[in-house]
Amino acid sequence: TQPTLPSVEKVFLPTLREIIGDLEKDFSVPLGWEWKEAKKALRFPRLDVTVWCRPADEDIGTKGANIAFGWMDEVSDGHQQMSFLLLDASVRQTGYPQQLWVTSTPDWRQPWIRQRWMDHVNPLSGRPLNEDSYPAWHMESAENIYLDEETRQHWEDTYGDTPFAAEQ
């Protein structure tokens, strides 16, 4: 999921095109994927794989799916807890390793994120959660291997140690 449908097309698809292009170049294996606009889905015919791209602000888009994995990007944007719960319940496809992961900039205005991944407490019931099931990895923008040195230096010069710098 992406926070909104426009972010699927503005953020996710360009990033995917870049990643897949690098994979095809590095491994000399054409993945042969196509974007199915009407279904908002990626189709990899050679692999018999479909990847649905859904806006998290429309939680009904994930309800009832039967999937092997899920990824929610920018989970702190808006109110995505219900989408997370629906997607989490959908990761149940047999015969595959099952995994759901989220990515986000550090925004603790959404208490459910802090409770689940930092405090390891179920935000709905208050019960403890298994820390191994909800690991969190933290990365500074300067550690991003995809940033060139000029951009990294620009961010450091412009934002320094401000709270906004943590979100870049």
PEKATA-V455004 format. One record per residue. N is the residue number from 0. PHI is phi in whole degrees, -180 to 180 (999 if undefined). NEAR is the number of other ideal C-beta (glycine too) atoms within 10 Angstrom. Layout:
n->[N/N]
phi->[PHI/PHI]
near->[NEAR/NEAR]
This chain:
n->[0/1/2/3/4/5/6/7/8/9/10/11/12/13/14/15/16/17/18/19/20/21/22/23/24/25/26/27/28/29/30/31/32/33/34/35/36/37/38/39/40/41/42/43/44/45/46/47/48/49/50/51/52/53/54/55/56/57/58/59/60/61/62/63/64/65/66/67/68/69/70/71/72/73/74/75/76/77/78/79/80/81/82/83/84/85/86/87/88/89/90/91/92/93/94/95/96/97/98/99/100/101/102/103/104/105/106/107/108/109/110/111/112/113/114/115/116/117/118/119/120/121/122/123/124/125/126/127/128/129/130/131/132/133/134/135/136/137/138/139/140/141/142/143/144/145/146/147/148/149/150/151/152/153/154/155/156/157/158/159/160/161/162/163/164/165/166/167]
phi->[999/-121/-56/-137/-63/-59/-72/-61/-80/-83/-111/-67/-62/-61/-66/-62/-58/-67/-64/-65/-59/-65/-62/-64/-70/-69/-109/53/-123/-70/-83/58/-97/-142/-93/-97/-56/-62/-96/51/-141/-97/-123/-114/-58/-62/-96/55/-124/-121/-118/-86/-112/-125/-79/-72/-77/-121/-61/-64/-66/-109/-66/81/-70/-130/-126/-86/-152/-147/-140/-113/-98/51/-66/-84/-81/81/-121/-109/-60/-64/-62/-61/-62/-67/-68/-57/-71/-89/-79/-152/-64/-75/87/-135/-66/-108/-153/-130/-132/-128/-129/-167/-81/-73/-133/-97/-71/-99/-59/-63/-68/-61/-61/-73/-100/-108/-88/55/-128/-67/-66/-86/-106/81/-77/-66/-111/-67/-58/-66/-82/-134/-73/-129/-118/-112/-140/-80/-56/-64/-86/-69/-69/-90/-86/-78/-61/-63/-66/-58/-67/-58/-63/-64/-66/-79/-108/53/-105/-74/-58/-64/-60/-66/-93/-90]
near->[28/22/22/17/16/10/19/19/15/12/15/16/15/10/12/16/12/11/10/16/11/10/13/14/9/8/9/7/10/10/15/12/17/10/14/13/8/5/11/16/14/19/15/14/11/10/10/7/12/13/16/15/21/23/20/29/17/13/19/10/18/24/15/8/16/9/17/15/14/23/16/22/18/19/25/20/18/14/13/24/19/14/25/22/16/20/25/13/13/18/16/12/13/7/6/11/7/14/10/15/12/21/12/18/12/11/14/9/7/18/11/19/21/17/18/22/17/11/14/16/16/14/17/11/8/8/7/10/16/7/11/7/8/16/9/13/7/6/9/9/16/12/9/13/5/7/15/9/7/8/13/15/12/13/17/14/8/11/15/9/7/10/8/10/15/13/13/18]
